[in-house]
Amino acid sequence: MSEEPKKHDLLGLILRVGLFVLIGWLSLQIFGIILFWLTGNKVITATMATFAAAALANAITVRIYERGQLSAIGLGWAKTSSREFLLGLASGAGAACAVLLLPISTGAAFFAEVPASEHIWGSLALVFFVLLFAAFGEEMLFHGYAFQLLIRRLGAFATILPAAVIFGLAHMGNENSSWLGIGNTMLFGVLFGYAYLRTSALWLPIGLHFGWNVVLPLFGANLSGFTMGVTGYELRWKTTDLVSGGAYGPEGSLLTTAIVVVLFFVLHRFTVVAEAGE
């Protein structure tokens, strides 16, 4: 290949990824301002603004460059989609349970009653749907069109690791963030990228993401620095922040570091690499 086509390909790649990032970033700012003004709730604002920005960035770039629909980024429903989503859901939820039940069973953590919402079932339903939208939004934003384009052009290693670092750094503004928490978030970013690589679809990483996220609030634990407090119970710890994660929540603990490593083996064992073009 001559030098000129190489430069042309590189410029095209930069323009496509750059447009995706620009639309995503601007949309995130605009939707964030609007949603916080409407709700005054940081969790709803962060999750729904991310979902809206990711959907818009993917829809526009896929339409412009691929003449396709949003389903083209790995959201099309295939015969393996339900299995992938359920595998991810079970693995993410099971990993969260393992991280929490071990300290509870040894007395390193315990439940304490706290004031609960007057409409507990409505609050639980709201948290469920908000966290589901959060999983869809973050996966579309960090592992959507731009990520998939870079994997095709640059390869898995050159794409997954940088995307994971950006994913982790994006959480630095969360309340009570810690270096271990951000490091674990980067590990999750690698895991979610690997989940996409195994299946060439977003259903497995979305299931993993949602399964992990939804279990922590149900146990009364903080999620990425956010306290949701919908069940009337709060998980309190009698151990160090390295084990509990401190105010950031279990994602800032060494227990989470270990369980993410286990999840890599689970994905390798229970998934089959998708054939090219599937």
N, C-alpha and C positions, 0 to 999 in steps of 0.2 A: 504494500500500500504506500502511495506517495505521501510526502509530508503534508501537502495541501489538504487531502481528504481527512487526514488525522486531525489537523487543526480544526477543520470544519465540524467533525464529529465531537471534538472536545467542546467547541463553542456551543454547539447545539445542546449538549448535555448540561453545560453550565446554565444556559438560558432556561431550560425546562425545569431544572431543580431550583434555580433562582426564582422563577415565577411561582412555583409551588410554595417556597418559603415566604415570599413576599405576600402572597394572598393569605396564607395561613397566619402570618404574624399580624398583618393589618386587621384581619377578621377577628383574631383573638382579642386585640385591643378594643375594637368597636363593640363586639358582642359582650366583652367583659364589663365595659362601662354601662351598657344598656341593661344587662341582666342584674348587675349589682344595684342599679338605680331602681329596678322593678322589684327585686326580692330582698335586698339587704343581707343576703345569706352568702357567705364566702364559698361554702361547699357547692351549692347549687350554681353559683356564678362560675366557679372554676371548671366544674365538670361540663355544664351545658355549653359554655362558651367554647371549650375545647372541642366538643362534639360538632357544634355549628361551624367553627372555623375549619376543622378537618374535612367535614363533608363538602364545604364550599371549595376549598383548595383542591381536593381530589376531583370533584365533579367538573370544575373548570379546566384543569390541566388534562384530564383524561379526554374530555370532549374536544379540546383544541388539538392535542397531539396524537391521540389514538382514535378519535372519532368514535369513542365508545361510551358506555354508561358506567355508573359508579360500581356496578357489579364486576367490572373488569379488573378491579384492584384486589381480587381474591375474595369478594363477597357474593359471588354467584353461588347458587345452591346446587350442589352436586350430590351424588349418592353417598359420598363419604363425609359430607359436611356435618350431619347430625352426630356421627361418631366422633369426629374431631372436636366439635364443640363440647360434647359430653365428657370426652377424655380430658380436655383442658379444664372443664368445670370441676370434675372429680379430683384431678391432680392438684389444682390450685386450692380448692377447699380443704382437701386432705392435708396438704402441706401446712396451711394456716392452723388447722386443728392440732397437728403435731407440735407446732411451735408453741401453742398455748396450753395444750393438755399436759405436756411434760412438766412445766413448772407448777401447774395447778396440782398435779398428782404428787409432787414432792414437797408441797407446802411453800414453794418459793413465790407463789402468787395466790391470791384469793379474791372472791367476789365481795363487793360491798354495795349495799343498797344506796341508790341516789335518786333524786327526784326524776320521775319519768314523765313523758308527754301524756297529756290527758287523752289523747287519741292515739294509743300505742300502735294499733293495727294500721291506721292511716300513715303514721310516721314510718313504720317498717316498710310499707308499700312504697312510700316516697323514696326512702333510702335505697331500696331494691332497684327501682327504676333509674334513679340518679346514678348509681354505681354501674348499672348496665350501660347507660349512655356514656359514662366515663370510660369504660373499657373499650367500647366501640370507638369513641373519639380519640383516645390516646393511641390506639393501634392504627387507626386510619392516618393520624398525623405523623407518627414516627415510623410506621411500617407500611405506609400506603404508596401512592404513585412514585414519589421521589425515591424512596427507599428501594422499591422494586426495580426501578429504572437503573439505579446505581449498582444493584446486585448483578443485573444483566450485563452492564458495561464494565464494571470494575472487579466483580467477584465478591464472594460472601465475606471473606475476612476483612477486606478493605472497606466494606460497607457496614457490617453488623457492629463492629467494635466502636467506630466513631458515632454511629447512631445511638448506641447504648450510652456513651459518654454524654452526649447531648441530652438524652432522656433523663439521666441522673442529674445533670446540672440544672435542668428545667425545674427540678423540685427543690432547689436551694432556697427559693423564696418562701417555702412552706414554713409554718410556725414550728419552732423547736427542732429545726433540721440539724443533723449532726453529720460529721464526716463518714462515720460508719453507715448511717442511714443512706446517705447519698451514694456511697460505695455499693451498698446492697441494691439500691435502685438501679445502678448501672448494671449490676449482675442480672437483675430481672430484665433489663433492656436486652442484654445478650441472649437470655433465655427466650424472650418473646421473638427476637429476630431469628433464633435457631428454630423455634416452633414454626415460623413462616417458611423457613428454608426446607424443613422436613416435608411440608405439605403443599407449598406454593399457594396457600390460601390463608385467610385471616381468622378462620373459625377456631383453630386450636389456640393461638395466642389470645384471642378475645375470651375464650372459655377460661384459660389459665388466669388471665388478668381479673376477670370478674369473680371467679371462684375464690381467689385469694382476698380480694378487696371486700367482698360481702360478708365473709366469715368474721373478720376482725371486729366490726361494730356489733355484731350479734353477741360476741363475748364481752362487750364493754371495753374493748381495747381501742386505743387511738389508731387512726389510719393516716399515715404520712403527715403526722402532726395535727390532724383534725380530730376533734372530739365530737361524736355524734349523739351519744347518750339517749338512745331510743328505747332500750329494754328495761330501764330501771335498775340496772346493775353496772358496776364499773370494776374493771379488773385492776387490782392493786398489787404491787410487787414488794417483796421483802428481800431484794437482791440488788446487785449493781446494775448500772445502766448498760453495761456490756451484755448483760443477759436479758434485761427487760426492754432495752431500747430507749428508756427514759420517756420523756414527754412526747417524743416523736412517734412512739409506738413500737411494736415488735419488729418493724422493718429496720429499726436501728440497732438490732441485736445480733450477736454472733450465732444465735440459734437460727436466725433467718439465713445468714451466710451459709451455714451447713445445709439447710433444707433446700436452698436453691441449687446447690451442687447435686443433691439427690435427684432433684427434678430433671436435671440434664440426663441422667441415666434412665429415668422413667420415660422421657420422650424418645430417647434412642432405642429403648426396648420395645415400646408399644406403638411406634409410628414407622411407616415405610416411606422412604424418600420418593417424592412425586416424580413421575417421568417428565422429561422436558416436553413442554407443550401441553401438558395436562391443565 
